[in-house]
Amino acid sequence: MKFKNQTKRMSTETLALGAILTALVVVLQFIAAALVRLGLFSVSLVLIPIVIGAATCGAGMGAWLGFIFGVTVLLSGDAAAFLTVDVLGTVLVVLLKGTLAGLVAGLVYKLLEKLNRVVAVIASAVVCPLVNTGIFLLGGWIFFLDTLTEWGKSFGYDNVVAYMFFGLVGFNFLFELGLNVVLGPVIVRLLNYKKRK
């Protein structure tokens, strides 16, 4: 009976935290889409709540939060430039990159948690933007290569790969990665606080 009550309480806590983090992902993405832009796209401020959810509630919650991130990107107009080129490709890439970023962050955290929680959080915080940006670049290559080549030429890039890495995602990725790594210790404190409770 005691085990059943603990499982129910844990499940309720997970759902409550998941709901709060889901709302946070939506709000942060809309704020970023409106106010925090580096180049063509907004900076993904939502990767931190995704990492928190993935670490505290598991890879499934990380995947859910990443999926919500993708849906919000589509609704915020942040993917509008790509939607005009290929709707299906855009929807697929945007939803997949967010979902996989959250899922992989959760799996990495789980894998490293017993070794060292600080290392697990920092690794998760690094992996999340890596997967998010990596899937975006791969999707761009598969679905939008001609468009990206034209965009690159208009910005003075003769090489589409150079444009993709340096012109399209470079500053955003570095900012997102830096933000995640800097806020890693904050995530550890949140996790420690949750465990004590």
N, C-alpha and C positions, 0 to 999 in steps of 0.2 A: 504493500500500500504506500509506504514511504517513497519508494522508487517511482511509482506512478505519479505522485504529487510533485516530486522533483522534476520529472520529465515534463509535466504539464506547465509548471512554473517556468522552466527553461524555455519551453516553446512559446509561452506568452511573452517572456522577456525578449526572445528573438524576434517575434512578430512586431512588438512595440518598437524595438530599436530599428528593425527593418523599415517600418512605416516612417519613422523620423528621418532616417537616412534617405529614403526614397523622396520624401518631400524636399530634403536638403539638396539632393542631386538636381531635381527639377528647378528649384529656385536659383541655385548657383549657375546652372547652365543658361537660364534666361538672362540673368544678370551679366554673365560673361559675354553672351551673344550681343547684348546691347551696349556694354561698356568696356570690356577688356579684350581689345583686338591687337594682334601683332600680325600685320600683313593681311592676307585674304581672310583668315579665319580667326575665331575667338580662341582664347587660351582655355584649356580644359581645367577649370578649377574643381571639377567634380571628381577627379581621380582620388583625392584624399578621402572623401566619404566612401568611395567604392572600396578603397583599401581597408578602411575601418570596418566596413560591413563584411568584407571577405575574411578579415582576421578574427573578428569577434563572433560572427555567425556562420562562417563556413563559405566554401567555394560556391555553393548554390546561391547564397545571398549576394556574393560578389557578382555572379553572372546576372542575377536579377537587376541589381543596381546598374550594371553596365548596359543591360538591355534598355532600362529606363533612360539612361544617359543617351543612348542612340535615338530612342523615340523623341526625346526632348530636342536633340540636335535637329532632327527632321522638322519638328513643329516650330522651332525658333527661327527657321530660315537660314541657319548657319550652313546648310548644305545646298542652298538654292542654286549656286553656280553649277554644281554637278547635276542637280535634278533636271536642268534644262537640256543636258547632254544625254543622259541615260537614267531614267527613273528607276528601273529595276536594279541596275548596277549600283546606283547611289544608295537605295534602301538596303540592299544586301550588305554592302561594305560598311555603312554606318552602323547598322544593327550588329553585325558580326564583330566589328572592331571593339565596340564597347562591351559586348557580352563576353568575348574571349579575354579581354583585358581583366575584367572582374573575376572570371573563372580561374585564369592562370594565377592571378595574384593570390586568390584563396588557396589554391593547390600548393603554391610555393611557400606560403605562410605555414600551412599544415605540415609540409615536409620538413621545415626547419625549426618549427616551434619548440620541439623537445631539445634540440641542440642549444638554441639560444633565442629567446624571444626578441631581443633587440635586433639581432641579425635577421630573424624571420620577417620582422616589420620592414626593415630597410630593404631587404631583398624584394619583398612584395611591392614596396613603394617604387622601386626601380623597374621591376618587371611590368607593372601596370602601364606606365606610359610607353615602354618599349613595345609591348604587344599592341597597344592602341595605335601607335604611329606606324609600326611595322605592317599591320593589316591594312591601314590606310594607304601606305605606299604600294603594297602588293595589289590592292584593289585599284589604285590609280593606274598602275601598269597594265592590269588586265582590261579594265573597262574604259579608261580615259587617256590612253597613251597619245593619240593624235591631238586631242584637246590640250593636254599638258605640254606637248611639243610646241604647239602654237603659242600657248601662254608663255613658255620659257623663252621663245624667240622674241616675243614682244617685250620681255624684260632683259634682253641682251644675253641670254644663255643659248649657246650653240648646242649644248649637250642636255638632253632631257633629264638624265639621271642627276646631273649637277643641279639643275633647276629644282627637281623634286626634293633633293636633300638639303640644299642651301637656300633656295628661294621660297619653296612651298612650306616646308615643315621645320627647318633648322631652328629659328629663334623660338618658335612655339614649343618644340620638343625640349630644348634646353631649359626653358622657363618652367615647363611642367615637371621635368625631371628634378630640377633644383628645388622647386617648391615641395615636391614629395619627399626628397631626401632631407631637407631642412625640417619639415614637419614630422619626420619619422619619430623623433623622441617624444613629441606630443602624443602621437598615436600610442606609443608604448605606455605613457602615463595613463591614457584612457583605458587601455587594456588592463593595466595593473589595478586601476580603480574598480573596473567591472569585476575582475577576479576576486578582489577583497569583499565586494558586496555579495 
